[in-house]
Amino acid sequence: MLSLLLAAATSSATAQDGGTLNLICSVQDEWCSLIATTFAKSSGIKVNMSKRGSGEALAQLIAERANPKTDVWFGGTGDPHLQAAELDLTVEYKSPSLPQLQPWAQQQAQQSGWRTVGVYSGPLGFAFNTELLAKRKLAAPKCWKDLTEPAYKGEVQVANPNSSGTAYTMVATLVQLMGEDKAFDYLKALHRNVSQYTRSGTGPIKAAARGETAVSISFVHDAPGEQMQGFPLATATPCEGTGAEIGSMSLVKGARNTEAAKKFYEWALTPQAQQFGAVAKQFQLPSNKATPLDSHIPDFRKIKFISYDYAKYGKSAERKRLIERWEREVNSLPH
């Protein structure tokens, strides 16, 4: 499949020098390499790619505000992209491809004042090690409430919302699902069962796959890559309802290579480019409705989603306030 995709994507390659593109990429390494290499071959544009987590990418754009060295920021959870829009670090751009995109991707663009767009989405849920659960005679969790049962004491891992977009999505999801005070009561009850708050959002699911914890709170699209390596991992999405990340893409304000940036932006929204996620064993739902779907991508029709308010919970003040409350009321408690 990869060779066919590369051939299709590079069939229009031009020999002439098409300029330069400075790209920050906030998805997984192999995916970043595939899109950078393929776009360079198909466009004749030289791509200088730097890999950054979404929090680090936002920090870099803030630091470079007076003299931007980046043209496009691709991928990573949508909240920092919305914050970049709020901070006037990115530019308004209405892609002609918008009508081809899923409603959630178009909504992301609209809520940001057309300064970012959704390129993929993935649901929040649980992953669990089936062998470990059987050995410990634990039932597989199906609902948020299950994770606060005393039987799960020390058996749950989740990331720290200070450093992880995954964990912040969890906090914001629970606040919207339960109401803020009840959500924090829940997070305090959950805290009793958490063995570790990891720095990265993918840390807990890797630990569950390898039998270092029984259960993780994770984006469920991260599970198939672990399953393909032979780990005894299964997933569920919470019966009460859940949220999802919208991975986004933004054009940087004051960028030096505007035309190259727009060419990349348009290319990244095509079905051809959006298949590279699955090639790199990343199984989020692509935003272009015409993209052929890999069988490992979660079926969104079977998941109960809350009506997640990305505009409100993507604001830097709201994020800061909720994380500070989590630090004060939850992370400060003894286990």
Order of alpha helices (4+ residues) and beta strands (2+ residues): alpha-beta-alpha-beta-alpha-beta-alpha-alpha-beta-alpha-beta-alpha-alpha-beta-alpha-beta-alpha-beta-beta-alpha-alpha-alpha-beta-alpha-alpha
